[in-house]
Amino acid sequence: MRAACALALALAAAGCAALPEPTGDAAFEFELTARIAVRYRDQASAGTVSWRHRRAGDEMLISGPFGQGIARLARDGESVTLTTGTEEYRAADAESLTEQVLGYRLPLAGLSDWVRARPWALGPAALAEYDLDGRLAILEQAGWRIEYLEYSGALPARLRLTTPGIELRLAISEWK
């Protein structure tokens, strides 16, 4: 259960905010720190996540309340690994890993776009609404509804992602 909560927190954080339009590798790379809350059916968990996203891979460090239960999620070009204490889980992709550990698939391939307030590049959006400043306010894509609740300048500060039975909330405190 602890591994499942850590993975859910990590994966949720992997996809919930926006960056300006840089070029080259900078268009793909970012780091963020955030508080995250996950609700799946009648279970809830919360914690913090530090996520470093690069073209070649991702690394997320996830901890529960008060820094308890540190977990590491890493993606390279070949696989995704979740390490929690003495347990390690590995899969070919993050969606398979979430299904293996959590029992349901999270659309992690889209999260790195969603976290930057962009529609997922690999699929059409069912809905995209913008606020008066031209920033993404609501996005519906791949069965998920992403609400950008608050921005800090050009970057999202608070987001909510929902799909039937699952709600993820993200409060981003730092972007790099």
PyMOL CGO cylinders between C-alpha atoms (Angstrom):
from pymol import cmd
from pymol.cgo import CYLINDER

trace = [
    CYLINDER, 0.00, 0.00, 0.00, 2.84, 2.39, 0.87, 0.3, 1, 1, 1, 1, 1, 1,
    CYLINDER, 2.84, 2.39, 0.87, 4.43, 1.73, -2.53, 0.3, 1, 1, 1, 1, 1, 1,
    CYLINDER, 4.43, 1.73, -2.53, 1.10, 2.30, -4.25, 0.3, 1, 1, 1, 1, 1, 1,
    CYLINDER, 1.10, 2.30, -4.25, 0.61, 5.66, -2.52, 0.3, 1, 1, 1, 1, 1, 1,
    CYLINDER, 0.61, 5.66, -2.52, 4.16, 6.73, -3.33, 0.3, 1, 1, 1, 1, 1, 1,
    CYLINDER, 4.16, 6.73, -3.33, 3.73, 5.76, -6.96, 0.3, 1, 1, 1, 1, 1, 1,
    CYLINDER, 3.73, 5.76, -6.96, 0.38, 7.50, -7.24, 0.3, 1, 1, 1, 1, 1, 1,
    CYLINDER, 0.38, 7.50, -7.24, 1.87, 10.66, -5.75, 0.3, 1, 1, 1, 1, 1, 1,
    CYLINDER, 1.87, 10.66, -5.75, 4.87, 10.51, -8.05, 0.3, 1, 1, 1, 1, 1, 1,
    CYLINDER, 4.87, 10.51, -8.05, 2.87, 9.91, -11.15, 0.3, 1, 1, 1, 1, 1, 1,
    CYLINDER, 2.87, 9.91, -11.15, 0.35, 12.53, -10.36, 0.3, 1, 1, 1, 1, 1, 1,
    CYLINDER, 0.35, 12.53, -10.36, 3.06, 15.08, -9.99, 0.3, 1, 1, 1, 1, 1, 1,
    CYLINDER, 3.06, 15.08, -9.99, 4.54, 14.10, -13.26, 0.3, 1, 1, 1, 1, 1, 1,
    CYLINDER, 4.54, 14.10, -13.26, 1.92, 15.93, -15.21, 0.3, 1, 1, 1, 1, 1, 1,
    CYLINDER, 1.92, 15.93, -15.21, 0.38, 19.06, -13.84, 0.3, 1, 1, 1, 1, 1, 1,
    CYLINDER, 0.38, 19.06, -13.84, 1.82, 22.54, -14.77, 0.3, 1, 1, 1, 1, 1, 1,
    CYLINDER, 1.82, 22.54, -14.77, 3.05, 24.95, -17.56, 0.3, 1, 1, 1, 1, 1, 1,
    CYLINDER, 3.05, 24.95, -17.56, 6.28, 26.57, -18.72, 0.3, 1, 1, 1, 1, 1, 1,
    CYLINDER, 6.28, 26.57, -18.72, 7.09, 29.34, -21.18, 0.3, 1, 1, 1, 1, 1, 1,
    CYLINDER, 7.09, 29.34, -21.18, 7.96, 28.32, -24.74, 0.3, 1, 1, 1, 1, 1, 1,
    CYLINDER, 7.96, 28.32, -24.74, 11.71, 27.65, -24.67, 0.3, 1, 1, 1, 1, 1, 1,
    CYLINDER, 11.71, 27.65, -24.67, 13.62, 26.11, -27.57, 0.3, 1, 1, 1, 1, 1, 1,
    CYLINDER, 13.62, 26.11, -27.57, 16.00, 23.15, -27.93, 0.3, 1, 1, 1, 1, 1, 1,
    CYLINDER, 16.00, 23.15, -27.93, 16.44, 20.82, -24.95, 0.3, 1, 1, 1, 1, 1, 1,
    CYLINDER, 16.44, 20.82, -24.95, 15.02, 23.49, -22.65, 0.3, 1, 1, 1, 1, 1, 1,
    CYLINDER, 15.02, 23.49, -22.65, 11.65, 22.91, -24.32, 0.3, 1, 1, 1, 1, 1, 1,
    CYLINDER, 11.65, 22.91, -24.32, 11.66, 19.41, -22.81, 0.3, 1, 1, 1, 1, 1, 1,
    CYLINDER, 11.66, 19.41, -22.81, 13.47, 19.95, -19.52, 0.3, 1, 1, 1, 1, 1, 1,
    CYLINDER, 13.47, 19.95, -19.52, 12.18, 21.23, -16.20, 0.3, 1, 1, 1, 1, 1, 1,
    CYLINDER, 12.18, 21.23, -16.20, 12.30, 20.65, -12.47, 0.3, 1, 1, 1, 1, 1, 1,
    CYLINDER, 12.30, 20.65, -12.47, 9.51, 21.20, -9.99, 0.3, 1, 1, 1, 1, 1, 1,
    CYLINDER, 9.51, 21.20, -9.99, 8.73, 20.76, -6.32, 0.3, 1, 1, 1, 1, 1, 1,
    CYLINDER, 8.73, 20.76, -6.32, 5.12, 20.34, -5.25, 0.3, 1, 1, 1, 1, 1, 1,
    CYLINDER, 5.12, 20.34, -5.25, 2.68, 19.13, -2.63, 0.3, 1, 1, 1, 1, 1, 1,
    CYLINDER, 2.68, 19.13, -2.63, 0.42, 16.44, -3.99, 0.3, 1, 1, 1, 1, 1, 1,
    CYLINDER, 0.42, 16.44, -3.99, -2.80, 14.77, -2.89, 0.3, 1, 1, 1, 1, 1, 1,
    CYLINDER, -2.80, 14.77, -2.89, -4.27, 11.64, -4.47, 0.3, 1, 1, 1, 1, 1, 1,
    CYLINDER, -4.27, 11.64, -4.47, -7.73, 10.20, -3.95, 0.3, 1, 1, 1, 1, 1, 1,
    CYLINDER, -7.73, 10.20, -3.95, -8.57, 6.80, -5.43, 0.3, 1, 1, 1, 1, 1, 1,
    CYLINDER, -8.57, 6.80, -5.43, -12.05, 5.57, -4.59, 0.3, 1, 1, 1, 1, 1, 1,
    CYLINDER, -12.05, 5.57, -4.59, -12.19, 5.75, -0.77, 0.3, 1, 1, 1, 1, 1, 1,
    CYLINDER, -12.19, 5.75, -0.77, -8.41, 5.98, -0.21, 0.3, 1, 1, 1, 1, 1, 1,
    CYLINDER, -8.41, 5.98, -0.21, -6.45, 9.22, 0.08, 0.3, 1, 1, 1, 1, 1, 1,
    CYLINDER, -6.45, 9.22, 0.08, -2.77, 10.04, 0.41, 0.3, 1, 1, 1, 1, 1, 1,
    CYLINDER, -2.77, 10.04, 0.41, -0.68, 13.19, 0.38, 0.3, 1, 1, 1, 1, 1, 1,
    CYLINDER, -0.68, 13.19, 0.38, 2.97, 14.12, 0.23, 0.3, 1, 1, 1, 1, 1, 1,
    CYLINDER, 2.97, 14.12, 0.23, 5.60, 16.07, -1.64, 0.3, 1, 1, 1, 1, 1, 1,
    CYLINDER, 5.60, 16.07, -1.64, 7.38, 15.40, -4.90, 0.3, 1, 1, 1, 1, 1, 1,
    CYLINDER, 7.38, 15.40, -4.90, 10.55, 16.69, -6.50, 0.3, 1, 1, 1, 1, 1, 1,
    CYLINDER, 10.55, 16.69, -6.50, 10.54, 15.93, -10.22, 0.3, 1, 1, 1, 1, 1, 1,
    CYLINDER, 10.54, 15.93, -10.22, 13.34, 16.40, -12.74, 0.3, 1, 1, 1, 1, 1, 1,
    CYLINDER, 13.34, 16.40, -12.74, 12.24, 15.89, -16.35, 0.3, 1, 1, 1, 1, 1, 1,
    CYLINDER, 12.24, 15.89, -16.35, 14.82, 15.59, -19.11, 0.3, 1, 1, 1, 1, 1, 1,
    CYLINDER, 14.82, 15.59, -19.11, 14.58, 14.46, -22.71, 0.3, 1, 1, 1, 1, 1, 1,
    CYLINDER, 14.58, 14.46, -22.71, 16.49, 11.27, -21.80, 0.3, 1, 1, 1, 1, 1, 1,
    CYLINDER, 16.49, 11.27, -21.80, 14.50, 10.46, -18.66, 0.3, 1, 1, 1, 1, 1, 1,
    CYLINDER, 14.50, 10.46, -18.66, 12.76, 11.44, -15.46, 0.3, 1, 1, 1, 1, 1, 1,
    CYLINDER, 12.76, 11.44, -15.46, 13.53, 11.22, -11.78, 0.3, 1, 1, 1, 1, 1, 1,
    CYLINDER, 13.53, 11.22, -11.78, 10.97, 11.79, -9.03, 0.3, 1, 1, 1, 1, 1, 1,
    CYLINDER, 10.97, 11.79, -9.03, 11.59, 11.72, -5.32, 0.3, 1, 1, 1, 1, 1, 1,
    CYLINDER, 11.59, 11.72, -5.32, 8.36, 11.30, -3.36, 0.3, 1, 1, 1, 1, 1, 1,
    CYLINDER, 8.36, 11.30, -3.36, 7.79, 11.52, 0.36, 0.3, 1, 1, 1, 1, 1, 1,
    CYLINDER, 7.79, 11.52, 0.36, 4.71, 11.27, 2.52, 0.3, 1, 1, 1, 1, 1, 1,
    CYLINDER, 4.71, 11.27, 2.52, 3.66, 13.71, 5.23, 0.3, 1, 1, 1, 1, 1, 1,
    CYLINDER, 3.66, 13.71, 5.23, 6.55, 14.86, 7.45, 0.3, 1, 1, 1, 1, 1, 1,
    CYLINDER, 6.55, 14.86, 7.45, 9.09, 13.37, 5.02, 0.3, 1, 1, 1, 1, 1, 1,
    CYLINDER, 9.09, 13.37, 5.02, 8.07, 9.76, 5.70, 0.3, 1, 1, 1, 1, 1, 1,
    CYLINDER, 8.07, 9.76, 5.70, 8.15, 6.98, 3.11, 0.3, 1, 1, 1, 1, 1, 1,
    CYLINDER, 8.15, 6.98, 3.11, 10.67, 8.24, 0.57, 0.3, 1, 1, 1, 1, 1, 1,
    CYLINDER, 10.67, 8.24, 0.57, 10.35, 6.62, -2.85, 0.3, 1, 1, 1, 1, 1, 1,
    CYLINDER, 10.35, 6.62, -2.85, 12.20, 7.12, -6.13, 0.3, 1, 1, 1, 1, 1, 1,
    CYLINDER, 12.20, 7.12, -6.13, 10.65, 6.80, -9.57, 0.3, 1, 1, 1, 1, 1, 1,
    CYLINDER, 10.65, 6.80, -9.57, 13.10, 6.82, -12.49, 0.3, 1, 1, 1, 1, 1, 1,
    CYLINDER, 13.10, 6.82, -12.49, 12.55, 6.56, -16.23, 0.3, 1, 1, 1, 1, 1, 1,
    CYLINDER, 12.55, 6.56, -16.23, 15.30, 6.06, -18.76, 0.3, 1, 1, 1, 1, 1, 1,
    CYLINDER, 15.30, 6.06, -18.76, 15.00, 5.24, -22.43, 0.3, 1, 1, 1, 1, 1, 1,
    CYLINDER, 15.00, 5.24, -22.43, 14.34, 1.56, -21.75, 0.3, 1, 1, 1, 1, 1, 1,
    CYLINDER, 14.34, 1.56, -21.75, 12.25, 1.18, -18.58, 0.3, 1, 1, 1, 1, 1, 1,
    CYLINDER, 12.25, 1.18, -18.58, 10.64, 2.74, -15.52, 0.3, 1, 1, 1, 1, 1, 1,
    CYLINDER, 10.64, 2.74, -15.52, 11.67, 1.78, -11.98, 0.3, 1, 1, 1, 1, 1, 1,
    CYLINDER, 11.67, 1.78, -11.98, 10.00, 2.51, -8.64, 0.3, 1, 1, 1, 1, 1, 1,
    CYLINDER, 10.00, 2.51, -8.64, 12.11, 1.99, -5.52, 0.3, 1, 1, 1, 1, 1, 1,
    CYLINDER, 12.11, 1.99, -5.52, 10.53, 2.18, -2.06, 0.3, 1, 1, 1, 1, 1, 1,
    CYLINDER, 10.53, 2.18, -2.06, 12.67, 1.12, 0.88, 0.3, 1, 1, 1, 1, 1, 1,
    CYLINDER, 12.67, 1.12, 0.88, 13.67, -2.46, 0.04, 0.3, 1, 1, 1, 1, 1, 1,
    CYLINDER, 13.67, -2.46, 0.04, 11.12, -2.98, -2.76, 0.3, 1, 1, 1, 1, 1, 1,
    CYLINDER, 11.12, -2.98, -2.76, 11.75, -2.35, -6.44, 0.3, 1, 1, 1, 1, 1, 1,
    CYLINDER, 11.75, -2.35, -6.44, 9.27, -2.50, -9.30, 0.3, 1, 1, 1, 1, 1, 1,
    CYLINDER, 9.27, -2.50, -9.30, 10.19, -2.30, -12.98, 0.3, 1, 1, 1, 1, 1, 1,
    CYLINDER, 10.19, -2.30, -12.98, 8.16, -2.09, -16.18, 0.3, 1, 1, 1, 1, 1, 1,
    CYLINDER, 8.16, -2.09, -16.18, 8.67, -1.11, -19.81, 0.3, 1, 1, 1, 1, 1, 1,
    CYLINDER, 8.67, -1.11, -19.81, 6.65, 2.09, -19.37, 0.3, 1, 1, 1, 1, 1, 1,
    CYLINDER, 6.65, 2.09, -19.37, 5.06, 4.13, -16.61, 0.3, 1, 1, 1, 1, 1, 1,
    CYLINDER, 5.06, 4.13, -16.61, 1.52, 3.15, -17.57, 0.3, 1, 1, 1, 1, 1, 1,
    CYLINDER, 1.52, 3.15, -17.57, 2.35, -0.55, -17.15, 0.3, 1, 1, 1, 1, 1, 1,
    CYLINDER, 2.35, -0.55, -17.15, 4.13, 0.19, -13.87, 0.3, 1, 1, 1, 1, 1, 1,
    CYLINDER, 4.13, 0.19, -13.87, 1.12, 2.02, -12.44, 0.3, 1, 1, 1, 1, 1, 1,
    CYLINDER, 1.12, 2.02, -12.44, -1.12, -0.84, -13.44, 0.3, 1, 1, 1, 1, 1, 1,
    CYLINDER, -1.12, -0.84, -13.44, 1.27, -3.34, -11.83, 0.3, 1, 1, 1, 1, 1, 1,
    CYLINDER, 1.27, -3.34, -11.83, 1.61, -1.44, -8.53, 0.3, 1, 1, 1, 1, 1, 1,
    CYLINDER, 1.61, -1.44, -8.53, -1.66, 0.51, -8.26, 0.3, 1, 1, 1, 1, 1, 1,
    CYLINDER, -1.66, 0.51, -8.26, -4.06, -1.68, -10.20, 0.3, 1, 1, 1, 1, 1, 1,
    CYLINDER, -4.06, -1.68, -10.20, -4.96, 1.06, -12.69, 0.3, 1, 1, 1, 1, 1, 1,
    CYLINDER, -4.96, 1.06, -12.69, -3.16, 2.89, -15.48, 0.3, 1, 1, 1, 1, 1, 1,
    CYLINDER, -3.16, 2.89, -15.48, -2.19, 6.54, -15.21, 0.3, 1, 1, 1, 1, 1, 1,
    CYLINDER, -2.19, 6.54, -15.21, -1.49, 8.38, -18.50, 0.3, 1, 1, 1, 1, 1, 1,
    CYLINDER, -1.49, 8.38, -18.50, 2.05, 9.34, -17.62, 0.3, 1, 1, 1, 1, 1, 1,
    CYLINDER, 2.05, 9.34, -17.62, 3.14, 9.81, -21.20, 0.3, 1, 1, 1, 1, 1, 1,
    CYLINDER, 3.14, 9.81, -21.20, 0.89, 12.88, -21.30, 0.3, 1, 1, 1, 1, 1, 1,
    CYLINDER, 0.89, 12.88, -21.30, 1.75, 14.26, -17.88, 0.3, 1, 1, 1, 1, 1, 1,
    CYLINDER, 1.75, 14.26, -17.88, 4.96, 16.01, -18.89, 0.3, 1, 1, 1, 1, 1, 1,
    CYLINDER, 4.96, 16.01, -18.89, 2.92, 18.05, -21.37, 0.3, 1, 1, 1, 1, 1, 1,
    CYLINDER, 2.92, 18.05, -21.37, 0.00, 18.59, -18.98, 0.3, 1, 1, 1, 1, 1, 1,
    CYLINDER, 0.00, 18.59, -18.98, 2.34, 19.76, -16.22, 0.3, 1, 1, 1, 1, 1, 1,
    CYLINDER, 2.34, 19.76, -16.22, 3.43, 22.53, -18.59, 0.3, 1, 1, 1, 1, 1, 1,
    CYLINDER, 3.43, 22.53, -18.59, -0.20, 23.44, -19.42, 0.3, 1, 1, 1, 1, 1, 1,
    CYLINDER, -0.20, 23.44, -19.42, 0.00, 21.95, -22.90, 0.3, 1, 1, 1, 1, 1, 1,
    CYLINDER, 0.00, 21.95, -22.90, -2.23, 19.38, -24.56, 0.3, 1, 1, 1, 1, 1, 1,
    CYLINDER, -2.23, 19.38, -24.56, -0.51, 16.01, -24.86, 0.3, 1, 1, 1, 1, 1, 1,
    CYLINDER, -0.51, 16.01, -24.86, 1.34, 16.04, -28.17, 0.3, 1, 1, 1, 1, 1, 1,
    CYLINDER, 1.34, 16.04, -28.17, 0.42, 12.42, -28.99, 0.3, 1, 1, 1, 1, 1, 1,
    CYLINDER, 0.42, 12.42, -28.99, -3.35, 12.71, -28.91, 0.3, 1, 1, 1, 1, 1, 1,
    CYLINDER, -3.35, 12.71, -28.91, -6.22, 15.09, -29.62, 0.3, 1, 1, 1, 1, 1, 1,
    CYLINDER, -6.22, 15.09, -29.62, -7.81, 17.13, -26.84, 0.3, 1, 1, 1, 1, 1, 1,
    CYLINDER, -7.81, 17.13, -26.84, -11.56, 16.70, -26.39, 0.3, 1, 1, 1, 1, 1, 1,
    CYLINDER, -11.56, 16.70, -26.39, -11.75, 20.18, -24.83, 0.3, 1, 1, 1, 1, 1, 1,
    CYLINDER, -11.75, 20.18, -24.83, -9.36, 23.08, -24.28, 0.3, 1, 1, 1, 1, 1, 1,
    CYLINDER, -9.36, 23.08, -24.28, -10.59, 26.27, -22.58, 0.3, 1, 1, 1, 1, 1, 1,
    CYLINDER, -10.59, 26.27, -22.58, -8.46, 29.32, -21.93, 0.3, 1, 1, 1, 1, 1, 1,
    CYLINDER, -8.46, 29.32, -21.93, -8.69, 32.13, -19.37, 0.3, 1, 1, 1, 1, 1, 1,
    CYLINDER, -8.69, 32.13, -19.37, -8.80, 35.84, -20.22, 0.3, 1, 1, 1, 1, 1, 1,
    CYLINDER, -8.80, 35.84, -20.22, -4.99, 35.95, -20.24, 0.3, 1, 1, 1, 1, 1, 1,
    CYLINDER, -4.99, 35.95, -20.24, -4.81, 33.18, -22.86, 0.3, 1, 1, 1, 1, 1, 1,
    CYLINDER, -4.81, 33.18, -22.86, -3.59, 30.54, -20.40, 0.3, 1, 1, 1, 1, 1, 1,
    CYLINDER, -3.59, 30.54, -20.40, -5.00, 27.03, -20.40, 0.3, 1, 1, 1, 1, 1, 1,
    CYLINDER, -5.00, 27.03, -20.40, -7.81, 26.81, -17.82, 0.3, 1, 1, 1, 1, 1, 1,
    CYLINDER, -7.81, 26.81, -17.82, -9.40, 23.41, -18.55, 0.3, 1, 1, 1, 1, 1, 1,
    CYLINDER, -9.40, 23.41, -18.55, -8.15, 20.54, -20.68, 0.3, 1, 1, 1, 1, 1, 1,
    CYLINDER, -8.15, 20.54, -20.68, -9.90, 17.25, -21.36, 0.3, 1, 1, 1, 1, 1, 1,
    CYLINDER, -9.90, 17.25, -21.36, -7.71, 14.63, -22.94, 0.3, 1, 1, 1, 1, 1, 1,
    CYLINDER, -7.71, 14.63, -22.94, -7.16, 10.84, -22.80, 0.3, 1, 1, 1, 1, 1, 1,
    CYLINDER, -7.16, 10.84, -22.80, -10.10, 10.47, -20.41, 0.3, 1, 1, 1, 1, 1, 1,
    CYLINDER, -10.10, 10.47, -20.41, -8.73, 13.02, -17.92, 0.3, 1, 1, 1, 1, 1, 1,
    CYLINDER, -8.73, 13.02, -17.92, -9.98, 16.50, -17.02, 0.3, 1, 1, 1, 1, 1, 1,
    CYLINDER, -9.98, 16.50, -17.02, -7.17, 18.85, -16.03, 0.3, 1, 1, 1, 1, 1, 1,
    CYLINDER, -7.17, 18.85, -16.03, -8.17, 22.10, -14.31, 0.3, 1, 1, 1, 1, 1, 1,
    CYLINDER, -8.17, 22.10, -14.31, -5.56, 24.81, -13.94, 0.3, 1, 1, 1, 1, 1, 1,
    CYLINDER, -5.56, 24.81, -13.94, -6.81, 26.43, -10.73, 0.3, 1, 1, 1, 1, 1, 1,
    CYLINDER, -6.81, 26.43, -10.73, -4.11, 29.04, -10.19, 0.3, 1, 1, 1, 1, 1, 1,
    CYLINDER, -4.11, 29.04, -10.19, -1.11, 30.43, -12.03, 0.3, 1, 1, 1, 1, 1, 1,
    CYLINDER, -1.11, 30.43, -12.03, 1.96, 32.19, -10.71, 0.3, 1, 1, 1, 1, 1, 1,
    CYLINDER, 1.96, 32.19, -10.71, 2.88, 34.35, -13.68, 0.3, 1, 1, 1, 1, 1, 1,
    CYLINDER, 2.88, 34.35, -13.68, 3.07, 32.12, -16.76, 0.3, 1, 1, 1, 1, 1, 1,
    CYLINDER, 3.07, 32.12, -16.76, 3.35, 28.88, -14.78, 0.3, 1, 1, 1, 1, 1, 1,
    CYLINDER, 3.35, 28.88, -14.78, 0.58, 26.87, -13.14, 0.3, 1, 1, 1, 1, 1, 1,
    CYLINDER, 0.58, 26.87, -13.14, 0.69, 26.85, -9.35, 0.3, 1, 1, 1, 1, 1, 1,
    CYLINDER, 0.69, 26.85, -9.35, -2.36, 24.69, -8.54, 0.3, 1, 1, 1, 1, 1, 1,
    CYLINDER, -2.36, 24.69, -8.54, -3.96, 21.95, -10.65, 0.3, 1, 1, 1, 1, 1, 1,
    CYLINDER, -3.96, 21.95, -10.65, -6.60, 19.27, -10.32, 0.3, 1, 1, 1, 1, 1, 1,
    CYLINDER, -6.60, 19.27, -10.32, -6.71, 16.17, -12.54, 0.3, 1, 1, 1, 1, 1, 1,
    CYLINDER, -6.71, 16.17, -12.54, -9.75, 13.91, -12.48, 0.3, 1, 1, 1, 1, 1, 1,
    CYLINDER, -9.75, 13.91, -12.48, -10.97, 10.77, -14.18, 0.3, 1, 1, 1, 1, 1, 1,
    CYLINDER, -10.97, 10.77, -14.18, -13.70, 8.47, -12.89, 0.3, 1, 1, 1, 1, 1, 1,
    CYLINDER, -13.70, 8.47, -12.89, -12.63, 7.24, -9.44, 0.3, 1, 1, 1, 1, 1, 1,
    CYLINDER, -12.63, 7.24, -9.44, -9.36, 9.22, -9.29, 0.3, 1, 1, 1, 1, 1, 1,
    CYLINDER, -9.36, 9.22, -9.29, -8.56, 12.79, -8.26, 0.3, 1, 1, 1, 1, 1, 1,
    CYLINDER, -8.56, 12.79, -8.26, -5.06, 14.29, -8.18, 0.3, 1, 1, 1, 1, 1, 1,
    CYLINDER, -5.06, 14.29, -8.18, -4.27, 17.72, -6.76, 0.3, 1, 1, 1, 1, 1, 1,
    CYLINDER, -4.27, 17.72, -6.76, -0.97, 19.47, -7.19, 0.3, 1, 1, 1, 1, 1, 1,
    CYLINDER, -0.97, 19.47, -7.19, 0.32, 22.66, -5.55, 0.3, 1, 1, 1, 1, 1, 1,
    CYLINDER, 0.32, 22.66, -5.55, 3.62, 23.62, -7.18, 0.3, 1, 1, 1, 1, 1, 1,
    CYLINDER, 3.62, 23.62, -7.18, 5.94, 25.64, -4.97, 0.3, 1, 1, 1, 1, 1, 1,
    CYLINDER, 5.94, 25.64, -4.97, 9.02, 25.80, -7.19, 0.3, 1, 1, 1, 1, 1, 1,
    CYLINDER, 9.02, 25.80, -7.19, 9.86, 25.65, -10.90, 0.3, 1, 1, 1, 1, 1, 1,
    CYLINDER, 9.86, 25.65, -10.90, 13.36, 25.47, -12.39, 0.3, 1, 1, 1, 1, 1, 1,
]
cmd.load_cgo(trace, "trace")
